[in-house]
Amino acid sequence: MKMRNHTAVTEFLLMGIPHAEGMENVLFVLFLGLYLLTLVGNLFILLAILSSPNLHTPMYFFLGNLSVFDIFFPSVSSPKMMLCLMGHSHTISFQGCATQLFFYHFLGCTECFLYTVMAYDRFAAICHPLRYTVIMSHRVCAILTLGTWMGSCVHASVLTFLVFKLPYCGPNEVNNFSCDIPMMLSLACADTSLAQTVSFTNVGVVALMCFLLVLTSYTRIVISILRISSSDGRRRAFSTCSAHLTSILLFYGPVVLIYLQPASSPWLDTVVQVLSNIVTPSLNPLIYTLRNKAVKLALRKVLIPEGPTC
């Protein structure tokens, strides 16, 4: 009987976005537009970075990694959510749910680490400009990037194992459009205290550690910028960091709301996940190009190639 309980649930039912009855078509068009904007915008940034030798620097190397992340992260849950909005099956297999949760946290943790590395890169560029090429050498950039992806893989593997080693014997209704830790633990048929403690600690420690490192880097950056004598120099130095700061605020807001709220709210969880899964990745290409002349020039060359000169 115990073994049957452990294998009773073979699929889950994604309940979708709460209170969205009658708005399915509108939401489908909106999310599809944001999803396509995300894919196209980040592909263009990636293409601009790869095709322009002027952008082959550590700052744009990490921005290229962020664009890769922003292509894959919304693809974890957005296609299934849009299929559900169009009336297709809301069911997802046990293995599919585990895969979704793994990649959600793998890519989410990768973004967290990546923003921290990008803050360190700006710190090295502004606070130690003469030693920048030594501090952020090709070898260092490769090690930081590899460490970011490998650390995220370990983080996501631990969380996925803890959540899906629990028995699920019904009900199987997930109060969201994707599988995530708070929703899955509420469906488990056993004591979830270990999984709750580890997941809360793991996510909290990673996010807090990265946030403190980013805060430390930008504290040093602000001190260095204030020491620049000319206002034009201060403005140029700050402009190289403004896009990164904006993205950090958009990233940490949803993380705090989802994992640090005292009680889970299905409606709030869904709204926040829509922001982090779809809205923020679609905004990053705009954030990093609107005030970046180098990226805009590279994009212009990619989109409007110069004709042959006589």
N, C-alpha and C positions, 0 to 999 in steps of 0.2 A: 504493500500500500504506500509506503514511504517513497519507493522508487517511482511509482506512478505519479505521485504528487510532484516530484522533481521534473518530470517530463510531460506534465499535463499540458502546459502552454507551449504550443509550437509556433504561434504567431500572435502578433499584437495588433490592436485596432487604433490607428491614429485618429483622434477625435477632431483634429484640425484646429482652426482659429475660433475661439469662443465668440459667440454673438455675431457670427458673420453670415447668418442665414439671409438670403436674398441679395447679398453683396458679392457672391462668388465670382461673377463675370468681371465686375469692376476690379476686385482684388487680383484676379488672374492677369488682367491687362496691366495693372500697376506693377505687380511683381515680375511679370515677364519683361516689361520695359526696363526695370531696374537691373534684372539679371543680365539682359543683353548689354545694357550700358556697362555693367561691371566687366563682362567678358571682353567687349570691344575696347573699352578704355584701358584696361590693364594689358591687353595684347599690344595695343599701340605703344604704351610706355615701354614694354619689354622690347618691342621692335626698335624703338628709338634708341634705347640704351645699347642694344647689340650692334646697331648699324652705325653709331656715331663714336669714333675714337675719342672725342672730347669727353664722353661720358663714361669712359673706362677707368673710373676712380672708385675707391672704397664706398663713398657715399651712394653712388648710383648702382654699385654692385649690390648693396643691401636693399636699395629701392627696387631693383629687379627681382630680388628674392621675395620682397613684399608683394610685388605684382603677381608672382607665381602663386603665392599663398591666397591672394584675393581672387584668383581665378578658381582655385580648388575649394576654398572654404564655403562659399555659397552653394557650390555644386553638391555638397554633402546632403543637404535636405531640401533645397529649393525645387528641384525637378519633381520630387515626390509630392511636395506640398501643392505645386501647381496642378499636378495630375488629380489630386484629391479635390481641388477647387473646380475642376472640369467634370467632376462626377465619377471619376475612375475609382477603383477599389482603394479603400482606406487601410487595408491590411498590409502588414510588413512582417516578414518571417523573423523568427528568433535570431537567426544568424545575421539577417539584414539589420535588425535593430542594434545588435552588438557592434556590427561594422560601422553603422552610423555614429554611435556613441564614441567609438575609438577614434574615428577620423575627425569628429567634432572637437575632441579634446587634444588630439595630436596637432591639428592645425591651429587651434586656439592657443595652445601653449607655445607653439612655434612663433606665432605673432607676438606673444608676450615677450619671449626671449629676443626676438628680432628688434622690437622697439627699444629694448635695453641696449643691444649692440649698436643700434643707430644713434642712441644718445651718447654712448661712449665714443663713437666716431666723431660726432660733433664736438664733444669735449676735447678730443685730441686735436682736431683741426683748429679750434678757436683758442684753446689754452696753451697748446704746444705746437704752433704752426711750423717752426723750424725743424721739429723732430717728427712731424706728422707722417711723412713717407716711411720713416723707420718704425714708428709705433703701429701704423696700419699697413704693414707690408702685405704682399700677396699671400704669404704663408699664414700670417696672423688672420687675415680675412677668411681664408679657407678653413682654418681651425675653428674660428668662431662660428662660421656657418654650419660646419659639420657637427659641432657640439650642440648648436641650437636644434638641429633636426633630430639628432640622436637622443638628446635629453628629453625632447618632447615625446619621442616614441616610447621611452621608458615610462614617462609620466602617464601617457594614455593607456599603455598596456596594464599598468597596475590598477588604474581606475576601472577599466573594462573587465578585468579578471574579478575584482572584488564585487562588482555589480552583478555580473552574469553567472557567478558561481552560486548565487542564491537561488533557491527554488521558487518557481513561479507557477502557481496552481490555480490562478483565476482570482479576481477578474483580470481581463487583458486589455482594458481600455486605457490608452495613454492620453492624458488630458493636454495634448499639444499636437503640433504638426511634425514633431521629430522626437527621437528617443534621447533623453538626457537624464542625468543622475537623479535629480529630485523626483521626477515623474516615475522612473523605474523602481526606485526604492519603495515608493508608496504602494506598489503592486506585489512586492515580494511576500512570500508566505513564511518567512522566518525572521529572526532577530536581525535587524539591519544596523545595529549600533556601531559595529566595527566598520562597515562600509561607509556609514555616515561620517564617523569620526575621521577616518583616513581620507575620504574624499574632501571633506571640509578643510582638513589640515593641509592636504596636498595642494588643492587649488588655492587656498588662502595663503599658504607659505610661498608658493611660486609667484602669485600675483603681488604679494606684499614685498617680497624680496626684489622683484623686478622694478616695482614702483619706487622703492627706496633707492635703488641704484640709479634709476632715471632722475629722481629728485636730487641726488647727490651730484650727478653730472651737470644738471642744469643750474644748480646753485653755484657751482664753480664757473659755469659758462656766463651766468649773469654777472658775477663778480668781475670776470675778465672783460666783459663787454663794457661795464661801467668805467673801467680803467682806460678805455680808448678815448683819446682826447677829442677827436672830431665827431660831430653828430652824424655825418654821412657814413663814417666808418662803423659807428655803433648800429646805424640802421641796416647797413649791409650785413653785418655780423648776425643781427637778430633775424633778418629775413631768411637766412639759411636754416634757421631753427623753427620758424613759425609753423610751417607745414607739418613738421614732425610733432610739435606740441599739440596741434589741433587733432591729429590722428590719435595721439595718446589719450586725450580727453574722451574722444568718441569710443575708444576701446575699453577704457577702465570703467566708464559709466555703466554699461550693461553688466560687466562682471560683478561690480559691487551690488547692483540691484538684484541679480539672480541668486548669488551665492551667499550674500550677507544679510538678506532680509530675514526677520525673525520667523515669519510664517509664509509658507508657499501660497502664492496666488496664481491660479491657472491663467487668468486674464493678463496679469502683469508679466508672468513668465513668457507668455506668447508675444506680447508687445516688445519686450526687451530682446527676445531672440530674433524677432523680425528685424529690429534695429541692427543687431550685431551680425546676423547672417546675411542680410540683403542690403540694407541701407548704407551701413558704413563702408563695405567693400566697393559700393558704387560711387561713394563720395571721394575715396582716396585718390583716384586718377585726377579728379578736378582739383583736390587740395594740393597735389604735388605738381600740377602743371600751370595753374592760374598765375602764380607768382614766381615761377621758375623759368627764366629766360632761356637757359641752356636746353631744357627739355622741350620748350615750345619751339625753339629753332630746329632742334633735331626732328621733332614731329613734323614740322613744316617741310623739311627736306625729304622725309619719308613719304608724306602724303602728296606733296607737289614737287616731284623731282625736277631739277633744272634741266632744261633742254641743252643740246650740244651747242657749244659756242663756235661761231664762225672764225 
